[in-house]
Amino acid sequence: MNARRLIPAAALAGAVALGATALTACSGASASGGGKDGKLDVTASFYPMQFLAEQIGKEHVKVGSLTKPGVEPHDLEITPKQTAQLAESDVVLYLKSLQPAVDKAVAQSGVKNVVDAATLTKLEAHGASGHEDHDHAAEGEGGGEAHGHDHGEADEDPHIWLDPVKYAEVAKGVGAALQKADPEHAADYRRNTDELVGKLTALDTEFKDGLKNTASKTFITTHSAFGYLAERYGLDQEGISGFDPESEPSPARMKDLQAIARKDNVSTVFFETLASDKTARTLAADTGLKTDVLDPLEGITDTSQGADYFAVMRSNLKNLQKALGTK
């Protein structure tokens, strides 16, 4: 499966385009928020959006997710029941172009209060490497086409939630959206947003301090989801596949990664919980490397290394520190 072509994000200035009129007749909710149970009915496309809605909305919202735990979100198919769920929502939170089926369903839903997280921060292009100018081919480590040109280097990377700073920007936009959709509880949404942003700022500091002095700066991962994280903390991501964790790497890419592992003192190949670890384990066996988990946080399951976003991100930090040789 090829990496998907992603649509450029709009500027933050026009980010939260929310209607103040009543939603679809079947929702039974008004623009001031509140269905039959008095709560704002929020539908999130997948876990990172769900987490924001729950943290910011708290007792004032009822949050449902289109992507169930354990389902790989990139390949989600929308059921008729979920289409109806969307149409009855007061607010929909999603990340345009990450899940094509969701994009189509949202466009057809008729919901007025739709928040696209991709418009709430600046998206950047990341390919198989975490840095756009990171080019091992130019250093004579293999043919130019072997280094990720089929891994989405020209695409805009949707994995903004893995950078706590960008995720905080999205949180602010979601908070503003909930305030506008439910002005009666605006003060609570504002306070909850500030609290969440404070926690994300602290997490950013933990990553910054924890990764500033390591023996190596390069990590290899199954899924090229960590470009923003790598760029934020001065690391180099080398993805086996592109943005789509199920895409198959070419033999040339695998050979290139073996050379990178030797040159950059790589100790570990990371895999994730929601996608197959076969390719990562094959590469590790061929190069004599260890394996470990680096979770892109696209969903939480019983096998996740933590119960929520913050716990899993801290597990990711600990695993990166071990793999990179924190001094």
LINBEL-V875598 format. One record per residue. N is the residue number from 1. NEAR is the number of other ideal C-beta (glycine too) atoms within 12 Angstrom. Layout:
N_NEAR, N_NEAR
This chain:
1_19, 2_18, 3_36, 4_29, 5_18, 6_31, 7_19, 8_20, 9_31, 10_21, 11_15, 12_22, 13_12, 14_13, 15_28, 16_30, 17_21, 18_31, 19_22, 20_18, 21_18, 22_21, 23_34, 24_26, 25_12, 26_20, 27_33, 28_20, 29_33, 30_26, 31_24, 32_24, 33_38, 34_28, 35_27, 36_14, 37_15, 38_20, 39_29, 40_44, 41_39, 42_47, 43_41, 44_44, 45_52, 46_41, 47_40, 48_45, 49_50, 50_38, 51_38, 52_48, 53_46, 54_31, 55_39, 56_46, 57_41, 58_25, 59_18, 60_36, 61_39, 62_30, 63_34, 64_31, 65_36, 66_40, 67_35, 68_25, 69_20, 70_20, 71_27, 72_31, 73_44, 74_39, 75_23, 76_30, 77_20, 78_31, 79_17, 80_12, 81_15, 82_31, 83_25, 84_22, 85_31, 86_41, 87_30, 88_28, 89_44, 90_49, 91_52, 92_49, 93_53, 94_48, 95_49, 96_34, 97_34, 98_44, 99_39, 100_27, 101_28, 102_40, 103_28, 104_21, 105_32, 106_37, 107_20, 108_20, 109_32, 110_24, 111_36, 112_27, 113_43, 114_40, 115_43, 116_40, 117_45, 118_39, 119_33, 120_37, 121_33, 122_25, 123_34, 124_28, 125_30, 126_43, 127_36, 128_50, 129_43, 130_38, 131_30, 132_23, 133_14, 134_30, 135_26, 136_32, 137_25, 138_14, 139_15, 140_14, 141_26, 142_27, 143_20, 144_18, 145_19, 146_28, 147_33, 148_44, 149_25, 150_29, 151_43, 152_34, 153_32, 154_22, 155_32, 156_32, 157_48, 158_51, 159_50, 160_44, 161_48, 162_44, 163_39, 164_37, 165_28, 166_35, 167_39, 168_33, 169_33, 170_47, 171_44, 172_33, 173_40, 174_51, 175_41, 176_30, 177_44, 178_46, 179_34, 180_31, 181_48, 182_40, 183_23, 184_20, 185_28, 186_24, 187_16, 188_25, 189_38, 190_24, 191_21, 192_30, 193_33, 194_20, 195_20, 196_35, 197_29, 198_19, 199_28, 200_34, 201_21, 202_20, 203_34, 204_29, 205_19, 206_23, 207_36, 208_21, 209_16, 210_26, 211_34, 212_18, 213_16, 214_28, 215_18, 216_30, 217_30, 218_38, 219_49, 220_51, 221_51, 222_47, 223_48, 224_48, 225_47, 226_46, 227_44, 228_36, 229_42, 230_39, 231_30, 232_30, 233_37, 234_24, 235_40, 236_38, 237_49, 238_50, 239_52, 240_48, 241_42, 242_41, 243_46, 244_37, 245_41, 246_25, 247_30, 248_23, 249_39, 250_25, 251_18, 252_23, 253_37, 254_32, 255_24, 256_39, 257_44, 258_31, 259_28, 260_39, 261_32, 262_22, 263_21, 264_33, 265_21, 266_36, 267_29, 268_34, 269_40, 270_45, 271_36, 272_43, 273_33, 274_34, 275_37, 276_20, 277_27, 278_20, 279_33, 280_36, 281_21, 282_23, 283_37, 284_30, 285_17, 286_21, 287_29, 288_15, 289_31, 290_23, 291_30, 292_32, 293_32, 294_46, 295_43, 296_46, 297_41, 298_43, 299_37, 300_34, 301_22, 302_11, 303_19, 304_26, 305_27, 306_24, 307_18, 308_25, 309_36, 310_27, 311_20, 312_34, 313_38, 314_25, 315_28, 316_44, 317_35, 318_24, 319_32, 320_39, 321_30, 322_25, 323_35, 324_36, 325_20, 326_22, 327_11
